[in-house]
Amino acid sequence: MTEERPTPSLRIVRGNANEEELAALIAVVTDAYEREAADAVADEPSISAWQRTQRPLRKPLRRDIPWGRFSR
């Protein structure tokens, strides 16, 4: 499975850039974007031995199910 990342978009709103300047700008922005995306990795959650041995909390009581002879 390949991971698709969104591509950054670039729009020049002022001035007249030639092809060399645009190529340099795109190279710099692309490199900065790739570095930021590589550094934005979430840390693995660490689970302690205490958390592994903990019993899960009890599920809440279901009030919609009648109980014994005390129901209606």
N, C-alpha and C positions, 0 to 999 in steps of 0.2 A: 504494500500500500504506500503510495507516494504522498507526501505531505505537501499540499499546495499552500503557499504563503501569498497573501495579497501583495501585489506589486505597487510600489509607491508611484503616485502620479506627479508630474512636474508641469507647471504652467508659467511661462514667461509673461509678465504683465506690463513690463516697461523696458524700453531700450531695444536695440537691434543686436542680437548676438549672432556671431557667425557659427559655422558648423564646428570649428575647433573648440570654441568656447563652450558650446552646448555639450560637446562630447566630454570635455573636462568636467563640467558641472555634473553631468549624469554619472560619470565615473566616481566622483567624490561622494555624491549623495547615495549612490548604490552601495559603495563601500561602508559608509557610515550606517546605512540601514541594515546591512548584513551583520555588522559588528553588534549593533544594538539588539537585533533579533537573536543572535547567538548568546548574548549575555543575559537575555530575559528568560532563562530557564528556571522554573520553580524548583526549590529544594525538595528532596525526598523527605516526607514526614517520618520522623524517628519515633518508634513505638518502644516504650520502656518495658522492662520485664513486669513491672507492676500493672501496666495497662493490658498486657497480654493475659495476665492471670485474673483480671477483673471479671466478675460475672456481669453480664449485661443487665441493665435495669429492667424491672418487670414492666410488661406492657400495661397500659391503663385498662381499668375495668370497663367492660362493655355494658352500658346502661340500657341498651335496647333489648337485651336478652333477659327474660324473666328468670327468677331464681327460686326454685323449690315451691313450697306451698304459700309463700308470701307474695306470689304474683297474683294479680287481680283475682 
